[in-house]
Amino acid sequence: MNFLGNLLWFLFGGFWIGIGWMMAGCLWCISLVGIPIGVQCFKFAGLAFFPFGKEVTYGGGAISLICNILWLVISGIPLAIEAAIIGCIFCITIIGIPFGLQCFKIAKLALLPFGARIN
C-alpha cells in the first residue's frame, strides 16, 4: 500500500513539494555556512517525494533551535505555505484526505526541520 500511495503522491503533488525542498537545499549550499542546512534540505526532499510509510519525530537542543529560527526566516515559511496550500486542495475531496495529511506533515517539517528525524 505504501508503494501505491507514494506513486500516486509523487504524480499528483509530491514532485512539486520535493522540488521546492531541492531548490531550498541548492540555495543554502551556495555559502559554506549554509551547507549543513542544505544537506538537511536534501534529506527532507526524499521525504517530500515519498512520504507514505515514514514518520517524523521531533527533538533537538539549543543548536537546533538556532538553526530552526534562521531556517524559518529564510526558507521555512514559503515551503510551509506551499505544502499547506497543496494539502488544503487535496482535502477538498474524500479520496485526497490521506494526501492532504501528508502535506500537513511536510508543512510542519518545513517549520521545524532541525532536530527532526525520519523513521
C-alpha positions, 0 to 999 in steps of 0.5 A, spaced: 500 500 500 505 504 501 508 503 494 501 505 491 500 511 495 507 514 494 506 513 486 500 516 486 503 522 491 509 523 487 504 524 480 499 528 483 503 533 488 509 530 491 514 532 485 512 539 486 513 539 494 520 535 493 522 540 488 521 546 492 525 542 498 531 541 492 531 548 490 531 550 498 537 545 499 541 548 492 540 555 495 543 554 502 549 550 499 551 556 495 555 559 502 559 554 506 555 556 512 549 554 509 551 547 507 549 543 513 542 546 512 542 544 505 544 537 506 538 537 511 534 540 505 536 534 501 534 529 506 527 532 507 526 532 499 526 524 499 521 525 504 517 530 500 517 525 494 515 519 498 512 520 504 507 514 505 510 509 510 515 514 514 514 518 520 517 524 523 519 525 530 521 531 533 527 533 538 533 537 538 537 542 543 539 549 543 543 548 536 537 546 533 533 551 535 538 556 532 538 553 526 530 552 526 529 560 527 534 562 521 531 556 517 524 559 518 526 566 516 529 564 510 526 558 507 521 555 512 515 559 511 514 559 503 515 551 503 510 551 509 505 555 505 506 551 499 505 544 502 499 547 506 496 550 500 497 543 496 494 539 502 488 544 503 486 542 495 487 535 496 482 535 502 477 538 498 475 531 496 474 524 500 479 520 496 485 526 497 484 526 505 490 521 506 494 526 501 492 532 504 495 529 511 501 528 508 502 535 506 500 537 513 506 533 515 511 536 510 508 543 512 510 542 519 517 539 517 518 545 513 517 549 520 521 545 524 526 541 520 532 541 525 532 536 530 527 532 526 528 525 524 525 520 519 523 513 521 
